[in-house]
Amino acid sequence: MTAELVHGFRNGYLENIYRGDLVVVEMGRSGEEVVYELGNRFKRTFWRSSAKPFQAVPFVEAGGMEQYKITGEELALMCASHGGEAGHIEAVRGLLEKFGLSDAHLDCGAVIPMHQKTAQELLKQQKEWTQLHNCCSGKHAGMLAIAALKGYELDDYEKIKHPLQQEVLGLAAEVSGVAKEDIGIGLDGCGAPIFYFPIYNMARAYALLSQPGLINDQKRSEAVKLVAKAMTEHPWYVAGTDRLDTILMETTGGRVLAKLGSGRCLLR
């Protein structure tokens, strides 16, 4: 059963009760172990943006870092739900230029920036927001790059039937320990597929993200290690100013890897 996690009070009186489910998984050579839980570890939900670090792994595995001379900041941006701040927009545009693409290739939709001051400034200046402002534009740029690297069609790259998305689905199954056919498929706000399975398995995937040496495939292990390094060394590009995941990584000096996804925070 979902547990009561937080009680909110106003002037000493209970006003709100926030419920949720929590699980901590530790991985080792001998197997995996649940070291802490509240609520239901088998609660199924959509992984959403917390899956982004793993969605970037195929790009690294395919040699994209070397071919396009990608920086740590740019790789972190591929894993991001960024705020749409000026530095984020400039970085996404630069990524697309490296790939020989433009924002016209993005199929994530134009969305007002998550960063409130940036959004207010656009409104004051009567400027329109674009697909670059979408918090998922870095992820979509990375997906387009994977498709280009592997010779896939760029059209419909965000559709689940596209070979790129099938590859990402297979990777998600591997790191989560859930059979591919048992993963439910939904549609995220940015138009890309999202995966539906227990939070226990999401925690298992993040345990591997924190200890990529436990992944038997050496190429995949190195790719996952590089993704984690990029996120913890460049946390502003993962989210942005005054964002919880960025703050957690900055405050802990990278000892914690955090990525929000639909109100959830999965930690390294």
N, C-alpha and C positions, 0 to 999 in steps of 0.2 A: 504494500500500500504506500502511496506517496506520503512523504513525511512533512511535518511542519518544520520549516527551516528558519523562518524569521517572523517575529512579531513586531508590527509597527504601532507605535503609541503616539497619541496626540494629547498633550497636557495631562499625561499620566493615565490616559484611558486607552485600552486596546482598540485600535481602529482597523488594522489589516493583518491578515495572516497569509504569509507567502509559503506555498508548498512546492516541493520539488523532490528530485531523486539524485543521489550522489553515490559514486563508486570510485575507488582508487585501486588500480591494478599494478602489481609489481611483476616484472618479467625477469626471468633468469634462464640459464642454460638448462636447468632441470624442469622448467615449465613456468606457469603463471599462477599468481596467487592474489586473491582479493584481500587487501589489507585493511580496508575501511569501506563501509557503505551506510547509507541512510535511504530509506524508502525501498524501491524496487530496482535492483541492478539490471533486471531483464526488461525494464520499461523500454518500449520501442518508440523511436522518434526519428525525425529527419536530421541527418548530420549537418547539413547546410554548410555555412561558411567555415565551420571548424574542419571541414574536409580539405580546404584549400592547400595546405602544405603538401598533401599527398597528390593532389591534382597537378602540382607542379613537378613532381618527381619524373614523369616520362620525358619532360623537356630536358632535364639534366642527364638522364640516362641516354638520350639520343645524341648527346654531344652538343647541345644547344649553347651551353656556357662558352665553350671554346669557339664554336663557329661564329657566334654573334658577339663575342667579347662582352659577355654580360657581367655586370658588377654585382656585388652582394646586395646593394640597395635595390637593384632592378629585380633580382631573384626574390627578395623579400616582398616586393610589390606584387609579384605574381601570386603570392600567398595572402594578399591583403584584402581587408574590407576597409579601404582607405577613406579618409574624410572628404576627399575632393578639394583639398587645399592646393594652393598654387604649385607647391613643390611636387605634389602627387601628380597633378595634371601634366606638368613639364616632363616628369619621369615616364609616365605612360606614353606620352607623345614620342619621347625619345626611343622607347622600346619599340614602338610600332615602326618608326623610321629605320631602326636597325633591321627589322624583319622585312623591310620593303613594303610596308602596309600603312594604312591611315585609319583614322577613327571611322571612316565609312565602312570598313570591314567588320567593325564590332557589331554584334547582335545582342548587346546587353541592355539597350534602351537608354534614353536620356533621363536622368534622375537628378533632382536637386541635391547638392552636396550634403553629406551628413554633418560636416563641420558648420556649426551654426553661424559663426561670424562670416565665413566665406559665402554661405547662402544669403545672408542679409546683405552683403556687399553687392552680390550679383543683382539682387532685387532693387537695391538703391540705384544701381547704374543701369537698370532696365536691360540687363543682358540675359540671354537665354543660357540655360545649362545644357550640356551636351552629353553624349555617351561617355566622354572622358571623365565626367564628374561622377558617373556611376561608381559606387564603391567596389564593384566587381570588374572594373575595366582592366585592371592589371591581370586578373585571372583570365579574362577573355583574350587578352593580348598573348598570354602564354599559351593558351589552347590553340590559337591560330598558328603560333610558331611551331607547336608540336605537329600540327597538320602539315605545315609547309615542309618541315624537316623530313617527315616520313612519306611525303608524296601523296598525301590524302587530298581530296577535294576540300577547298575552303568553304564552299557552300554548305549550309546546314551543319556546320561544325559543332553547334550546340545541341543537336538532336541526339537522343540516346542511341539511335540506330547507326550513327556515324562511327566508323572504326576507331576514331580518337576516343569517343566516350565509352565504347566497349572496352578499350584498353584501360581507361581510368577505372571503370567498374571492376575489371579483373584485379587491378592493383588494390582497390578498396577491399575486395573479398580476401585477398591474401593477408593484408596487414590487420584486418579486423577479425579474421578467423571465421567469417560467415560465408557459407557457400554462395556463389554468385547468383544462383537461382532463388535463394532465400532472401535476397536483398530487394526490398520494395523500391520502386522508382517514382519520384515525384518531380515537380517542376519548381525551381527556385524563382525568386522575384526577378533575377537577371536573365531568365530563360534557359539556364543550363540545368541538366539533370541533377537531382539530389537523391541521396540514398537513405533508406529507412530500415533501421535495425536496432538492436538493444544498446543502451548506453554503456553496458559492460564491454561490448566489443569496440566501442569508440575509445574507451579508456585503454583497452589493450593496444589499439593502434598507436595511441600517444605514448604508451610505455615503450614501444619500438622506436618512436620518434626520438625519445630521450636516450635510447640505447641502441643505435643502429647496428652496432657490432653483433647484435643477436640475430640479425637478418642473414641467412645463409648465403644468399646470392650477393657476391662481393660488389658487383656493379650497382645493384639496388641499394646495398648498405652504404656505399660511398655517396650515392645521390641523396639519400635520406639525410645523411650526416651534413651534407652541404646545404640542404634546405634549412635544417635546424640552425646551423651556424649563421646563415644569412638573416634569419628572423631575429635571433637573439642579439646579433651584432648591429642590426639596423631596425630597431623596433618602431621607430617613427613611421617607417614605410609600411609597416604591417597594419597600422590603424591611424595614428596621428595625434594631434594636440589634445590633451586632456582625455584621452581614451584609456579605458581600464587595461587592455592587454598591453598597450605601449608602456603605460606606467609600471605595470608589474615587471616587465622585462628590464626597463631602465632602472627601477629601484633595486632589483636583485642582481644587477650586473650580468644578466643573461643566465643566471642559475635557474630561473623559471622561464619556460616558453609558454606563452599564453595566446590563445586564439579564440575570440568570441564567435559564436554562431547562433543566431536566432535566440539571443538571451542567455546562451550557455557559455561557459568558459571552461575549456579543456586545458589542463596544465601539464607541463613537462616536469 
